[in-house]
Amino acid sequence: MLRSRDQTVHPLPSVEPVDGCAMSLEKVSIIGAGHCGCAHTIYLLRHQVADVLLAAHPSHSRSLTTIARRGYIESSGTYEGSFAPQTTTDITEAVRFSKTLFVILPSSGDELIVEELRKLNDELGQHIIIFISGNWIARRASQVLRARYIVETATAPYACRYPGGIGSISGIKRVLPVAALPSPMSADLREHIGRFFPQPLDWYDNCFKLGMASITGVIHPAPILLNADWIAQTNGELPLYTHCLTVPSVLEMVESLDRDRRRIAQAYGFSVFSTLELMNLYYGTNYHSLESFAMHSVAHSQITVGADGLQSRGVTQDVPNVLVPWYLFGLRAGIDSRPMRVLIDFASELNGEDYLTSGLTLDKLGLGHASKEQIVDVYTSCTPQSPPSKRTARRNTIDTIPPVPVLVRMPNNRKIATLLRWNGPPEESPKPAVLEEEGGV
């Protein structure tokens, strides 16, 4: 059921068998009732692309329960209205509702859902499971799930906020990088999956290249970690882009991270866009620097760090699940990225957790004994491969993680400032730019 104050709707796409398998385009299951899960539900209902069953695990169902009690998701901005999906906390029901299954969760919730889906492997043979955003999940999920395809995206389709199922979509990306296992996928099936997104899909050849294009690890951790005191003083009500990212030394760190990310990808034989190029591509802009983008992007001007501060997803998700695998893949290729290591260690000290151990290590990807060449083989193979064994693995370029720099073992503001050449926030905080429309400067 859809209740919307805007009565203009798009016609339902025709339903045809795709790639030799009859699949219903009228039904989609979405596991995850957070910000992006709500936004994607609204898109599918608003344009009558599909009937939606919005699901959540019983132990993480607070937002879904709120939506179910209210009866709808309330939206303003790009899509204004009240949108009422079906709801459930039964993962089995979500699997049986549709063979197109979206998992739209923080990375910390993916493993729980993968384990629940593993119990239903006998029913997954014709399912396409799409993870938004993936953060290297396709490789992990394909090792335990017997789904037809595992698809992951490099980023979320939207800039949005829906706490408790009430909020808005402030921006929709112009293009969305995706990849699948096994690969390649037929053109018809790619077209079928593309019908469920508001933007064209940019299909990457493999999930390794896609993982190196997940730029949240560049954009989020450094601005939060290097402005920790400032964020605490404002109780998180500090604009992430217009204030935190535009500090000159933070920009310097972000650009260093981005250079190392691209250098690591190149070491494995893959070329990826810079963060600025991707942001311009996503939002149809033509900014000449990350500073200009951060100051003038309308879609990002009102995004704050949030009261969680150092416990926000920009740290607890993007450090262990993006920066850690980047750094470890770099070591395996003979590249020791100091900017990545500094931020990983800094976040570990501040949050009291060793992210190099608890984060997404190569062992957890089944690649603990794989050489650089074997990693490329695993990700570029047309079918999922078993992890390389210790017996068959070639000698790695770097076999151990370098010791933590002494300066980072016992951090305090003065030592960290010296290490990062960071002098703290400017005396006068810049005010967010509010423009009528995005554009190049």
Sequence and secondary structure as in RCSB ss.txt:
>XXXX:A:sequence
MLRSRDQTVHPLPSVEPVDGCAMSLEKVSIIGAGHCGCAHTIYLLRHQVADVLLAAHPSHSRSLTTIARRGYIES
SGTYEGSFAPQTTTDITEAVRFSKTLFVILPSSGDELIVEELRKLNDELGQHIIIFISGNWIARRASQVLRARYI
VETATAPYACRYPGGIGSISGIKRVLPVAALPSPMSADLREHIGRFFPQPLDWYDNCFKLGMASITGVIHPAPIL
LNADWIAQTNGELPLYTHCLTVPSVLEMVESLDRDRRRIAQAYGFSVFSTLELMNLYYGTNYHSLESFAMHSVAH
SQITVGADGLQSRGVTQDVPNVLVPWYLFGLRAGIDSRPMRVLIDFASELNGEDYLTSGLTLDKLGLGHASKEQI
VDVYTSCTPQSPPSKRTARRNTIDTIPPVPVLVRMPNNRKIATLLRWNGPPEESPKPAVLEEEGGV
>XXXX:A:secstr
 EE S            BTTB   TTEEEEE  SHHHHHHHHHHHHTT  EEEEE  GGG HHHHHHHHHTSEEE
EETS EEE  EEES HHHHHHH SEEEEE  HHHHHHHHHHHHTTGGG TT EEEEES SSHHHHHHTT   SEE
EEESS SEEEE GGGEEEEEEE S EEEEEESS   HHHHHHHHTTSSS EEE S HHHHHTT THHHHSHHHHH
TTHHHHHHTTT SBIIIIIITSHHHHHHHHHHHHHHHHHHHHTT     HHHHHHHHHT   SSHHHHHHH GGG
TT B  TTGGGSHHHHTHIIIIIHHHHHHHHHTT   HHHHHHHHHHHHHHT  HHHHS  TTTTT TT  HHHH
HHHHHSSS      TTT    S  S     HHHHS  HHHHHHHHT   S SS       SS    
